[in-house]
């Protein structure tokens, strides 16, 4: 039943970033970008490979979907398990979704060994995440509330107390407000709005969706 469903928040890469570390003269350049599909991720990875065409390796990883349903990674010529998989584990560990990452390596002449490679690719990607913007997506319900002018002051005060903003408002012979509230709080808000206006308010749920939590 709908009332029993649990819509968990999740984090997405909103804006990508870039960071670089140097390990024994090898340069590791991490570049990240948002990706909502495998095609978007593949296009981004291909673009970075073309940008750094002269690099020894362009290793990649991506995580897509609200629950991280789709994942891929590539060592791009590095020893198996030393680049792509550690990068993927960084993304999964950060619980970030809809994110694609490439770590470009310019070889500095000194072999790092498998442990050194894992550490370098991991550190580079973490630095890239630090330079990116990550936001939380929360499931909410859009409400339309209609009341008279006598009740609007109490409604606005209640919304301010709860930290809820308006999507839009319309003042005619009545006051019509559109709100977006966390899904799990919609019942409580409905009750408090009814109490604040002594029942002189009509509340309708118009839609439910994920939104960016500010």
C-alpha positions as CSV (number, residue, x, y, z in Angstrom):
1,X,0.0,0.0,0.0
2,X,1.2,3.5,-0.7
3,X,1.1,4.6,2.9
4,X,3.5,1.8,3.8
5,X,6.1,2.6,1.1
6,X,9.4,3.9,2.3
7,X,11.1,6.4,0.0
8,X,14.6,6.8,1.2
9,X,16.7,9.9,0.5
10,X,19.8,9.5,-1.7
11,X,22.8,11.6,-2.8
12,X,23.6,12.6,-6.3
13,X,26.6,14.3,-8.0
14,X,25.1,17.7,-8.9
15,X,28.2,19.3,-10.3
16,X,31.4,17.6,-11.2
17,X,34.9,18.7,-10.2
18,X,38.6,18.0,-10.9
19,X,41.5,17.4,-8.6
20,X,45.1,16.2,-9.1
21,X,47.6,14.4,-6.9
22,X,51.2,13.4,-7.6
23,X,52.6,10.0,-6.4
24,X,56.3,9.3,-7.2
25,X,56.2,11.7,-10.1
26,X,53.1,10.1,-11.6
27,X,50.2,12.5,-12.0
28,X,46.7,11.3,-11.2
29,X,44.0,13.7,-12.4
30,X,40.4,12.9,-11.2
31,X,37.5,14.3,-13.2
32,X,33.9,13.8,-12.3
33,X,30.6,14.6,-14.0
34,X,26.9,13.9,-13.4
35,X,25.4,11.1,-15.5
36,X,21.8,9.8,-15.4
37,X,22.3,7.0,-17.9
38,X,25.0,4.6,-19.1
39,X,25.1,6.5,-22.4
40,X,25.8,9.8,-20.6
41,X,28.5,8.1,-18.5
42,X,30.1,6.5,-21.6
43,X,30.1,9.9,-23.5
44,X,31.8,11.6,-20.6
45,X,34.4,8.9,-20.3
46,X,35.1,9.1,-24.0
47,X,35.4,12.8,-23.9
48,X,37.9,12.7,-21.1
49,X,40.0,10.1,-22.9
50,X,40.1,12.4,-25.9
51,X,41.1,15.3,-23.8
52,X,43.9,13.4,-22.2
53,X,44.8,11.3,-25.2
54,X,48.5,11.3,-24.4
55,X,48.1,9.9,-20.9
56,X,49.1,6.3,-20.1
57,X,45.8,5.4,-18.6
58,X,42.3,6.8,-18.3
59,X,40.6,4.6,-15.7
60,X,36.9,5.0,-15.0
61,X,33.9,4.1,-12.8
62,X,30.3,5.2,-12.6
63,X,27.2,4.6,-10.4
64,X,23.7,5.3,-11.7
65,X,20.3,5.0,-10.2
66,X,18.6,5.9,-6.9
67,X,19.9,2.8,-5.3
68,X,23.1,2.5,-7.4
69,X,21.5,-0.2,-9.5
70,X,24.0,0.3,-12.4
71,X,27.7,0.2,-11.9
72,X,30.7,-0.2,-14.2
73,X,34.4,0.3,-13.9
74,X,37.6,-0.1,-16.0
75,X,41.3,-0.4,-15.2
76,X,42.2,0.8,-18.7
77,X,45.4,-1.2,-18.9
78,X,46.4,-1.0,-15.2
79,X,46.9,-4.3,-13.4
80,X,43.5,-5.9,-12.7
81,X,41.7,-4.5,-9.6
82,X,44.1,-1.6,-9.0
83,X,42.2,1.3,-10.5
84,X,38.6,0.8,-11.6
85,X,37.4,-1.2,-8.7
86,X,38.9,1.0,-6.0
87,X,37.4,4.0,-7.8
88,X,34.0,2.3,-7.8
89,X,34.3,1.5,-4.1
90,X,35.0,5.2,-3.4
91,X,31.8,6.2,-5.1
92,X,29.8,3.5,-3.4
93,X,31.4,4.3,-0.1
94,X,30.5,8.0,-0.5
95,X,26.9,6.9,-1.3
96,X,26.8,9.1,-4.3
97,X,24.6,8.3,-7.3
98,X,24.4,9.4,-10.9
99,X,28.2,10.0,-10.9
100,X,30.8,9.2,-13.5
101,X,34.5,9.5,-12.8
102,X,37.8,9.2,-14.8
103,X,41.2,9.2,-13.2
104,X,43.9,10.0,-15.7
105,X,47.4,8.8,-15.0
106,X,50.6,10.3,-16.6
107,X,53.3,7.8,-15.7
108,X,56.2,9.3,-13.9
109,X,58.8,6.6,-14.5
110,X,58.5,4.8,-11.2
111,X,56.4,1.7,-10.7
112,X,54.0,2.0,-7.7
113,X,53.1,-1.6,-7.2
114,X,49.5,-2.8,-6.8
115,X,49.1,-1.3,-3.3
116,X,50.5,2.0,-4.4
117,X,48.2,2.1,-7.4
118,X,45.1,1.4,-5.3
119,X,46.0,4.1,-2.9
120,X,46.8,6.7,-5.6
121,X,43.6,6.1,-7.6
122,X,41.6,6.1,-4.4
123,X,43.1,9.3,-3.1
124,X,42.8,11.1,-6.4
125,X,39.1,10.2,-6.7
126,X,38.4,11.3,-3.1
127,X,40.1,14.6,-3.9
128,X,37.9,14.9,-7.0
129,X,34.8,14.3,-4.9
130,X,35.9,17.0,-2.5
131,X,36.0,19.4,-5.4
132,X,32.5,18.4,-6.6
133,X,29.0,19.4,-5.5
134,X,26.9,16.6,-4.0
135,X,23.2,17.1,-3.0
136,X,20.6,15.0,-1.2
137,X,17.5,14.1,-3.1
138,X,14.4,13.7,-0.8
139,X,11.0,12.3,-1.7
140,X,8.2,14.8,-1.2
141,X,4.6,15.6,-1.8
142,X,3.2,18.6,-3.5
143,X,0.2,20.1,-1.7
144,X,-2.3,22.7,-2.7
145,X,-3.8,24.6,0.2
146,X,-6.7,27.0,-0.2
147,X,-7.9,29.2,2.7
148,X,-9.4,32.6,3.4
149,X,-7.5,35.8,4.3
150,X,-8.3,35.3,8.0
151,X,-6.2,32.1,8.1
152,X,-3.3,33.1,5.9
153,X,-1.2,34.7,8.7
154,X,-1.4,31.5,10.9
155,X,-0.6,29.4,7.9
156,X,2.5,31.5,7.0
157,X,3.7,31.4,10.6
158,X,3.3,27.6,10.7
159,X,5.2,27.1,7.5
160,X,8.0,29.4,8.8
161,X,8.2,27.4,12.0
162,X,8.6,24.2,10.0
163,X,11.1,25.7,7.6
164,X,8.8,25.1,4.5
165,X,8.8,27.4,1.5
166,X,6.2,28.0,-1.1
167,X,6.4,26.8,-4.7
168,X,3.9,29.5,-5.6
169,X,1.0,31.5,-4.2
170,X,-2.1,33.1,-5.7
171,X,-4.3,35.8,-4.0
172,X,-7.8,36.2,-5.4
173,X,-11.0,35.9,-3.4
174,X,-9.2,33.1,-1.5
175,X,-5.5,32.4,-0.9
176,X,-4.1,29.4,-2.9
177,X,-0.7,28.0,-1.9
178,X,1.4,25.3,-3.4
179,X,3.9,23.6,-1.1
180,X,6.4,20.8,-1.4
181,X,6.8,18.9,1.9
182,X,8.8,15.8,2.8
183,X,6.6,12.7,2.1
184,X,6.8,11.4,5.7
185,X,5.6,14.8,7.1
186,X,2.6,15.3,4.9
187,X,0.1,13.9,7.5
188,X,1.5,16.0,10.3
189,X,1.4,19.1,8.2
190,X,-2.2,18.4,7.1
191,X,-3.3,18.1,10.8
192,X,-1.4,21.2,11.9
193,X,-2.8,23.3,9.1
194,X,-6.3,22.2,9.9
195,X,-5.8,23.1,13.6
196,X,-4.2,26.5,12.8
197,X,-7.2,27.5,10.6
198,X,-9.9,25.9,12.7
199,X,-10.7,23.7,9.7
200,X,-11.0,26.6,7.3
201,X,-8.6,25.2,4.8
202,X,-8.8,22.7,1.9
203,X,-5.7,20.6,1.3
204,X,-5.1,18.5,-1.8
205,X,-2.2,16.3,-2.6
206,X,-1.4,17.0,-6.3
207,X,1.9,15.0,-6.9
208,X,4.8,13.2,-5.3
209,X,8.4,13.3,-6.5
210,X,12.0,13.5,-5.5
211,X,13.4,17.0,-5.0
212,X,16.7,18.6,-4.2
213,X,16.9,19.1,-0.4
214,X,18.5,22.5,0.2
